[in-house]
Amino acid sequence: MPYLATAAVPADLPMPAADEPVIDRAHLAQMTFGDRSLERELLELFDRQAAMLIARMRQSDAGVVATLAHTLNGSARGIGAGEVARAAEAAELAACEPAGACAAAVERLAAAIEDARALIGHMLRAA
């Protein structure tokens, strides 16, 4: 059964600390050994992948959501997108819960992705 985004995001889902960056630039620089062209390439790849995966999650059943969320979690951790990684992990775990929990987790993940993609767009334009 396809996933339909109808549930609101519950208020009890953990949110990032107010001072946590959307993308940890120091982590990204460490992962790319300070190579700015590699940073740019990774950010572009993540931007495209995140958009594609969240679109697929919104149209997929829980099993597919879990698999795609797992993939996104690893990619997000690689570039230092901590909130996206945590939201992806929550979506992966929520796929085992009732449909409403999965839908809410996917919407929280979508919001985190939106924030990350906005920052990535800014970073790519500034580079």
TORFI-584839 format. One record per atom (N, C-alpha, C, CB): residue number from 1; z negated, y negated, x. Coordinates in steps of 0.05 Angstrom, whole numbers, plus 5000, padded with zeros to 4 digits. Glycine has a CB too. Example, Ala and Ser with C-alpha at 12.3 -4.5 7.8 and 13.67 -1.06 7.14 Angstrom:
# residues 2
NODE_1_4844_5114_5264
NODE_1_4844_5090_5246
NODE_1_4844_5066_5264
NODE_1_4819_5089_5226
NODE_2_4858_5045_5257
NODE_2_4857_5021_5273
NODE_2_4843_4999_5258
NODE_2_4886_5012_5282
***
This chain:
# residues 127
NODE_1_5000_5024_5017
NODE_1_5000_5000_5000
NODE_1_5000_4975_5018
NODE_1_4976_5000_4981
NODE_2_5019_4956_5014
NODE_2_5020_4932_5031
NODE_2_4995_4915_5027
NODE_2_5045_4917_5025
NODE_3_4988_4901_5048
NODE_3_4966_4883_5048
NODE_3_4975_4856_5035
NODE_3_4954_4878_5076
NODE_4_4960_4846_5017
NODE_4_4966_4819_5005
NODE_4_4943_4801_5011
NODE_4_4971_4821_4975
NODE_5_4948_4778_5022
NODE_5_4928_4759_5029
NODE_5_4917_4745_5004
NODE_5_4938_4738_5049
NODE_6_4896_4756_4992
NODE_6_4885_4745_4968
NODE_6_4855_4739_4971
NODE_6_4889_4763_4945
NODE_7_4842_4750_4991
NODE_7_4813_4747_4993
NODE_7_4807_4722_5010
NODE_7_4800_4772_5006
NODE_8_4785_4709_5003
NODE_8_4776_4687_5019
NODE_8_4761_4697_5044
NODE_8_4757_4668_5002
NODE_9_4760_4681_5064
NODE_9_4746_4690_5088
NODE_9_4716_4686_5084
NODE_9_4755_4673_5113
NODE_10_4700_4708_5087
NODE_10_4671_4706_5082
NODE_10_4658_4687_5102
NODE_10_4659_4733_5083
NODE_11_4638_4673_5093
NODE_11_4623_4654_5109
NODE_11_4606_4668_5130
NODE_11_4606_4636_5092
NODE_12_4600_4694_5127
NODE_12_4582_4707_5145
NODE_12_4597_4719_5170
NODE_12_4568_4729_5131
NODE_13_4623_4715_5172
NODE_13_4637_4725_5196
NODE_13_4629_4706_5219
NODE_13_4668_4725_5192
NODE_14_4623_4718_5243
NODE_14_4615_4701_5265
NODE_14_4638_4682_5274
NODE_14_4607_4718_5289
NODE_15_4630_4658_5280
NODE_15_4649_4637_5288
NODE_15_4644_4631_5317
NODE_15_4647_4612_5271
NODE_16_4663_4620_5331
NODE_16_4660_4614_5360
NODE_16_4639_4592_5364
NODE_16_4686_4606_5373
NODE_17_4628_4591_5387
NODE_17_4610_4569_5394
NODE_17_4626_4543_5394
NODE_17_4596_4574_5422
NODE_18_4613_4521_5387
NODE_18_4627_4496_5384
NODE_18_4640_4487_5411
NODE_18_4608_4474_5374
NODE_19_4628_4495_5433
NODE_19_4639_4487_5459
NODE_19_4658_4507_5472
NODE_19_4616_4481_5477
NODE_20_4664_4528_5457
NODE_20_4683_4548_5468
NODE_20_4711_4539_5465
NODE_20_4679_4576_5454
NODE_21_4727_4540_5487
NODE_21_4755_4531_5485
NODE_21_4771_4552_5470
NODE_21_4767_4527_5513
NODE_22_4792_4542_5457
NODE_22_4810_4560_5442
NODE_22_4823_4579_5462
NODE_22_4832_4544_5427
NODE_23_4831_4569_5485
NODE_23_4841_4585_5507
NODE_23_4826_4576_5532
NODE_23_4872_4581_5511
NODE_24_4814_4596_5545
NODE_24_4799_4591_5570
NODE_24_4819_4588_5593
NODE_24_4778_4614_5576
NODE_25_4824_4563_5600
NODE_25_4845_4558_5620
NODE_25_4837_4568_5648
NODE_25_4850_4528_5622
NODE_26_4811_4569_5654
NODE_26_4803_4580_5679
NODE_26_4809_4610_5680
NODE_26_4773_4574_5684
NODE_27_4804_4624_5658
NODE_27_4810_4652_5657
NODE_27_4840_4657_5659
NODE_27_4799_4664_5630
NODE_28_4855_4641_5645
NODE_28_4885_4643_5647
NODE_28_4894_4639_5675
NODE_28_4898_4623_5628
NODE_29_4884_4619_5688
NODE_29_4892_4613_5716
NODE_29_4884_4636_5735
NODE_29_4879_4587_5726
NODE_30_4860_4648_5730
NODE_30_4852_4671_5746
NODE_30_4870_4695_5741
NODE_30_4822_4678_5739
NODE_31_4877_4700_5717
NODE_31_4894_4723_5710
NODE_31_4922_4720_5721
NODE_31_4895_4727_5680
NODE_32_4931_4695_5725
NODE_32_4959_4690_5735
NODE_32_4959_4682_5764
NODE_32_4973_4669_5718
NODE_33_4935_4683_5777
NODE_33_4933_4675_5805
NODE_33_4942_4646_5809
NODE_33_4948_4693_5823
NODE_34_4938_4629_5789
NODE_34_4946_4601_5790
NODE_34_4976_4596_5789
NODE_34_4935_4590_5815
NODE_35_4991_4616_5783
NODE_35_5020_4613_5782
NODE_35_5027_4600_5755
NODE_35_5035_4640_5786
NODE_36_5035_4575_5755
NODE_36_5040_4560_5731
NODE_36_5064_4571_5715
NODE_36_5045_4530_5737
NODE_37_5084_4580_5729
NODE_37_5107_4592_5714
NODE_37_5099_4618_5700
NODE_37_5131_4596_5733
NODE_38_5081_4633_5713
NODE_38_5072_4658_5700
NODE_38_5054_4651_5676
NODE_38_5057_4675_5720
NODE_39_5037_4630_5679
NODE_39_5021_4621_5656
NODE_39_5038_4614_5633
NODE_39_5003_4597_5664
NODE_40_5059_4599_5638
NODE_40_5077_4590_5617
NODE_40_5090_4615_5604
NODE_40_5099_4572_5629
NODE_41_5099_4634_5620
NODE_41_5112_4658_5609
NODE_41_5093_4673_5592
NODE_41_5123_4675_5632
NODE_42_5068_4677_5601
NODE_42_5048_4691_5585
NODE_42_5042_4677_5559
NODE_42_5023_4695_5601
NODE_43_5039_4651_5560
NODE_43_5034_4636_5536
NODE_43_5057_4638_5516
NODE_43_5028_4606_5543
NODE_44_5081_4636_5526
NODE_44_5105_4639_5508
NODE_44_5105_4667_5495
NODE_44_5130_4634_5524
NODE_45_5100_4687_5511
NODE_45_5100_4714_5501
NODE_45_5078_4718_5480
NODE_45_5096_4735_5524
NODE_46_5054_4708_5486
NODE_46_5032_4711_5467
NODE_46_5038_4696_5441
NODE_46_5006_4700_5479
NODE_47_5049_4672_5443
NODE_47_5056_4656_5420
NODE_47_5075_4672_5401
NODE_47_5070_4630_5429
NODE_48_5096_4683_5413
NODE_48_5115_4698_5396
NODE_48_5103_4724_5385
NODE_48_5140_4706_5413
NODE_49_5088_4738_5402
NODE_49_5075_4763_5394
NODE_49_5055_4758_5371
NODE_49_5062_4777_5417
NODE_50_5039_4738_5375
NODE_50_5018_4733_5354
NODE_50_5031_4726_5327
NODE_50_5000_4710_5363
NODE_51_5051_4710_5327
NODE_51_5065_4703_5302
NODE_51_5077_4728_5289
NODE_51_5087_4682_5308
NODE_52_5090_4744_5305
NODE_52_5102_4769_5295
NODE_52_5081_4788_5284
NODE_52_5119_4782_5316
NODE_53_5060_4792_5299
NODE_53_5040_4812_5291
NODE_53_5025_4804_5266
NODE_53_5021_4817_5313
NODE_54_5017_4778_5264
NODE_54_5002_4770_5240
NODE_54_5020_4772_5215
NODE_54_4991_4741_5243
NODE_55_5046_4766_5218
NODE_55_5064_4769_5196
NODE_55_5066_4798_5187
NODE_55_5092_4758_5203
NODE_56_5067_4816_5206
NODE_56_5068_4845_5200
NODE_56_5042_4854_5187
NODE_56_5075_4861_5225
NODE_57_5020_4844_5198
NODE_57_4993_4853_5187
NODE_57_4991_4845_5158
NODE_57_4971_4840_5203
NODE_58_5001_4822_5151
NODE_58_4999_4812_5123
NODE_58_5015_4829_5103
NODE_58_5008_4783_5121
NODE_59_5033_4846_5114
NODE_59_5050_4862_5096
NODE_59_5046_4892_5100
NODE_59_5079_4856_5102
NODE_60_5024_4899_5115
NODE_60_5020_4927_5122
NODE_60_4994_4938_5110
NODE_60_5019_4929_5152
NODE_61_4993_4965_5111
NODE_61_4968_4978_5102
NODE_61_4948_4977_5124
NODE_61_4974_5007_5093
NODE_62_4923_4985_5118
NODE_62_4901_4983_5137
NODE_62_4905_4997_5163
NODE_62_4876_4993_5124
NODE_63_4918_5020_5163
NODE_63_4923_5034_5188
NODE_63_4940_5019_5207
NODE_63_4935_5061_5182
NODE_64_4961_5006_5196
NODE_64_4979_4990_5213
NODE_64_4964_4965_5222
NODE_64_5004_4982_5197
NODE_65_4948_4953_5205
NODE_65_4932_4929_5212
NODE_65_4915_4936_5236
NODE_65_4915_4920_5188
NODE_66_4901_4959_5235
NODE_66_4883_4966_5257
NODE_66_4899_4968_5284
NODE_66_4870_4993_5251
NODE_67_4922_4981_5283
NODE_67_4938_4984_5307
NODE_67_4948_4958_5318
NODE_67_4962_5003_5302
NODE_68_4958_4941_5301
NODE_68_4968_4915_5309
NODE_68_4946_4897_5319
NODE_68_4984_4901_5287
NODE_69_4923_4898_5306
NODE_69_4900_4882_5314
NODE_69_4890_4890_5341
NODE_69_4877_4884_5293
NODE_70_4891_4916_5347
NODE_70_4883_4926_5373
NODE_70_4901_4915_5395
NODE_70_4883_4957_5373
NODE_71_4927_4915_5390
NODE_71_4946_4905_5409
NODE_71_4941_4875_5413
NODE_71_4975_4909_5398
NODE_72_4937_4860_5392
NODE_72_4933_4831_5394
NODE_72_4906_4825_5409
NODE_72_4932_4819_5367
NODE_73_4886_4841_5405
NODE_73_4861_4838_5418
NODE_73_4865_4838_5449
NODE_73_4841_4860_5410
NODE_74_4879_4858_5459
NODE_74_4884_4860_5487
NODE_74_4900_4837_5498
NODE_74_4898_4885_5494
NODE_75_4920_4828_5484
NODE_75_4937_4806_5492
NODE_75_4920_4780_5493
NODE_75_4961_4802_5474
NODE_76_4904_4776_5472
NODE_76_4887_4752_5471
NODE_76_4867_4751_5494
NODE_76_4873_4751_5444
NODE_77_4855_4773_5499
NODE_77_4836_4774_5522
NODE_77_4850_4768_5548
NODE_77_4822_4802_5524
NODE_78_4874_4777_5551
NODE_78_4889_4772_5575
NODE_78_4894_4742_5581
NODE_78_4915_4786_5574
NODE_79_4898_4726_5560
NODE_79_4903_4698_5565
NODE_79_4878_4681_5561
NODE_79_4925_4688_5546
NODE_80_4856_4693_5554
NODE_80_4831_4678_5550
NODE_80_4828_4666_5523
NODE_80_4830_4657_5570
NODE_81_4841_4677_5503
NODE_81_4838_4668_5475
NODE_81_4816_4684_5462
NODE_81_4866_4671_5459
NODE_82_4791_4676_5468
NODE_82_4768_4691_5459
NODE_82_4764_4694_5429
NODE_82_4744_4679_5470
NODE_83_4769_4673_5415
NODE_83_4765_4674_5386
NODE_83_4786_4692_5373
NODE_83_4766_4646_5373
NODE_84_4811_4691_5383
NODE_84_4832_4709_5373
NODE_84_4824_4737_5379
NODE_84_4860_4702_5385
NODE_85_4814_4742_5402
NODE_85_4806_4770_5410
NODE_85_4784_4780_5392
NODE_85_4797_4771_5439
NODE_86_4764_4763_5387
NODE_86_4741_4772_5370
NODE_86_4751_4776_5341
NODE_86_4719_4751_5370
NODE_87_4768_4759_5332
NODE_87_4778_4761_5304
NODE_87_4796_4786_5302
NODE_87_4794_4736_5296
NODE_88_4812_4792_5323
NODE_88_4829_4816_5323
NODE_88_4811_4841_5323
NODE_88_4848_4816_5347
NODE_89_4790_4841_5338
NODE_89_4772_4864_5339
NODE_89_4759_4867_5311
NODE_89_4750_4860_5360
NODE_90_4751_4845_5298
NODE_90_4739_4847_5272
NODE_90_4759_4858_5252
NODE_90_4729_4819_5263
NODE_91_4785_4850_5254
NODE_91_4805_4860_5236
NODE_91_4810_4889_5240
NODE_91_4832_4844_5240
NODE_92_4809_4898_5265
NODE_92_4813_4926_5271
NODE_92_4790_4943_5258
NODE_92_4813_4931_5302
NODE_93_4766_4933_5261
NODE_93_4743_4947_5249
NODE_93_4743_4945_5219
NODE_93_4717_4935_5260
NODE_94_4751_4923_5208
NODE_94_4752_4919_5179
NODE_94_4773_4937_5166
NODE_94_4757_4890_5172
NODE_95_4792_4946_5181
NODE_95_4813_4963_5169
NODE_95_4801_4989_5158
NODE_95_4834_4970_5190
NODE_96_4777_4996_5168
NODE_96_4763_5020_5158
NODE_96_4746_5014_5134
NODE_96_4746_5032_5180
NODE_97_4744_4989_5126
NODE_97_4727_4980_5104
NODE_97_4744_4977_5079
NODE_97_4713_4953_5111
NODE_98_4731_4969_5057
NODE_98_4747_4964_5032
NODE_98_4768_4943_5037
NODE_98_4728_4955_5009
NODE_99_4789_4943_5021
NODE_99_4812_4925_5024
NODE_99_4804_4896_5026
NODE_99_4831_4929_5001
NODE_100_4784_4887_5011
NODE_100_4776_4859_5012
NODE_100_4766_4851_5040
NODE_100_4755_4854_4992
NODE_101_4751_4869_5053
NODE_101_4741_4863_5080
NODE_101_4765_4861_5099
NODE_101_4721_4885_5089
NODE_102_4784_4878_5097
NODE_102_4807_4878_5114
NODE_102_4823_4852_5110
NODE_102_4825_4902_5109
NODE_103_4827_4845_5085
NODE_103_4842_4820_5078
NODE_103_4828_4796_5090
NODE_103_4846_4818_5048
NODE_104_4802_4794_5087
NODE_104_4787_4772_5097
NODE_104_4789_4770_5127
NODE_104_4757_4773_5088
NODE_105_4787_4793_5140
NODE_105_4788_4794_5169
NODE_105_4816_4786_5179
NODE_105_4781_4822_5180
NODE_106_4837_4794_5165
NODE_106_4864_4786_5173
NODE_106_4867_4756_5170
NODE_106_4885_4801_5156
NODE_107_4856_4744_5149
NODE_107_4858_4716_5145
NODE_107_4843_4700_5166
NODE_107_4848_4708_5117
NODE_108_4820_4710_5174
NODE_108_4805_4698_5196
NODE_108_4821_4699_5222
NODE_108_4777_4711_5200
NODE_109_4834_4722_5226
NODE_109_4851_4725_5250
NODE_109_4874_4706_5249
NODE_109_4861_4754_5252
NODE_110_4886_4703_5226
NODE_110_4909_4684_5222
NODE_110_4900_4656_5229
NODE_110_4919_4685_5194
NODE_111_4876_4648_5221
NODE_111_4866_4621_5227
NODE_111_4862_4618_5257
NODE_111_4840_4615_5212
NODE_112_4851_4638_5270
NODE_112_4847_4637_5299
NODE_112_4874_4636_5314
NODE_112_4831_4661_5309
NODE_113_4893_4651_5304
NODE_113_4920_4650_5316
NODE_113_4932_4623_5313
NODE_113_4938_4672_5304
NODE_114_4929_4611_5290
NODE_114_4940_4584_5285
NODE_114_4929_4564_5305
NODE_114_4934_4575_5256
NODE_115_4903_4565_5309
NODE_115_4891_4547_5329
NODE_115_4902_4552_5357
NODE_115_4860_4550_5329
NODE_116_4903_4577_5364
NODE_116_4913_4584_5391
NODE_116_4942_4575_5395
NODE_116_4910_4614_5397
NODE_117_4959_4580_5374
NODE_117_4987_4573_5376
NODE_117_4991_4543_5378
NODE_117_5002_4585_5352
NODE_118_4974_4528_5364
NODE_118_4975_4499_5365
NODE_118_4969_4489_5393
NODE_118_4956_4486_5345
NODE_119_4949_4500_5405
NODE_119_4942_4493_5433
NODE_119_4964_4502_5452
NODE_119_4915_4505_5441
NODE_120_4974_4526_5449
NODE_120_4995_4535_5466
NODE_120_5020_4517_5464
NODE_120_5003_4564_5458
NODE_121_5027_4509_5440
NODE_121_5049_4490_5437
NODE_121_5044_4464_5453
NODE_121_5054_4484_5408
NODE_122_5020_4454_5451
NODE_122_5013_4430_5466
NODE_122_5015_4435_5496
NODE_122_4985_4420_5458
NODE_123_5004_4457_5505
NODE_123_5004_4464_5534
NODE_123_5032_4467_5544
NODE_123_4988_4490_5539
NODE_124_5049_4479_5529
NODE_124_5077_4484_5537
NODE_124_5093_4457_5538
NODE_124_5091_4503_5519
NODE_125_5087_4440_5519
NODE_125_5101_4414_5519
NODE_125_5092_4396_5542
NODE_125_5096_4399_5492
NODE_126_5066_4399_5550
NODE_126_5055_4383_5571
NODE_126_5063_4393_5599
NODE_126_5025_4382_5569
NODE_127_5071_4418_5600
NODE_127_5077_4430_5627
NODE_127_5104_4421_5637
NODE_127_5077_4460_5625
***
